[in-house]
Amino acid sequence: MGLSFLFGVIGGALGELLKWYSMRESPNLPAYLKSPFYWVVTVIMMLAGGGLVLIQGVKADTPWLAINIGITAPLILKGFASVVPIQPPKSGGVSFGTPEKPKPTLINFIAGR
């Protein structure tokens, strides 16, 4: 079980590496890249890859399957998080101005909002 968890974590790390690779030439790197919160969530996403492999009961003799599941873990979590609705502001009345950005919560961060 420990080896399959490791393969899942490797898959999660590869998924995160792909995200970083896609940002390599961006002239506008996000400010959150310097945030410790971002890096903690990144490590959690990598570990989630291993956790998802364990939940699905993948054996260590199928490393490519475990890596593949590990890569998809952040996408699955993002899908779950995006289903959680954004809570409207608690102010009264209707506003016709520009909508406010959602609060920076862990769910919104994972959902990409």
N, C-alpha and C positions, 0 to 999 in steps of 0.2 A: 504493500500500500504506500509506503514512504517514497518509493521510486516513482510510482505513477503520479503522486502529488508533486514531486519535483518536475516531472515532465509537464504537468499542467502549469506550474509556476513559470517554466521556461516558455511555454506558449503565451502566458500572460505578459511576460517580459517582451516577447517578440511583437505582440500586439501594440504595446506601448512604444516600442522602438519604431514601429511603422508610423505611429502618430508623430513622434519627434522627427522622423525622416521627412515627413510631408511638410513640416514647418521649417525645414533647414534653409530655404531660400526666401522666406517671408521677410519683407522689410519691416513688417509690423509684428514683431514677436509679442505674444501676450504678456502682460505684466505679471500674471499669476505664475509664470515659470520661476520666478524668484521667491515664491511663497513656500514656506515649510509645509503649509496645509496641502498644497498641490502635490508635493513629493510624498507626503504621508498617504494621500489618496491613491497616488500612483503605485506605491508599494502594496496597498490594500488590494488594488485591482489585480496586481500580479499574483498575490496570494489567493484571490478569489478564483483565479484560473485553476490553481491546485485544488481548492475546495470543491469546485464544480466537478472536477475529475473524480474526486472521492465520492461525491453525492451520486454520480452516475455509475459508480462501481467499475470504472475502467481498470483493467489489469495492467501490470507493468510490462507485460510481453507485447503490448500494442502501443509503443511510444508515440508513433505518429498520430494516432487517434487522441491520445492524451494531450499532445501539443496542440492539435487542432481545436479541441474543446477548450484548452487554456486560452487560445487566441480569441475565441468567441465570448469568453466570460465578460469582458468589459462591454461588449455589444449587447449581451443579454441584460446585464445590469442597467445599461443606459435605456434599453427598451422598457424595463420595469419602472425605472425612475420617471420616464417621460409620461407614463400613464397617470402618475400622481398629479392632480390638477394644481394649477397655480392659485394660491389664495389671494383673493382681491384685497386691496387696502381696506382697513377698517373705518375709513372716513365715511361720513354719510353723504347721500346724494349721488348724482350721476355726473361724471366728468367727461367733457367732450374734447379735452386736450389730448396730448400725446400720452399713450399708456406708460405707466411706470414700469421699470425693469423689475423682474422678480428679485426678492431678497436673496443674498448669497448664502444659501443653505447647502448642505451636503447633497441633498436630493437634486436641487437645481444644478449643482456643479456636475454631478454624474449624468444628469439628463442633457447637459450641454446648453442650459438656458442662462 
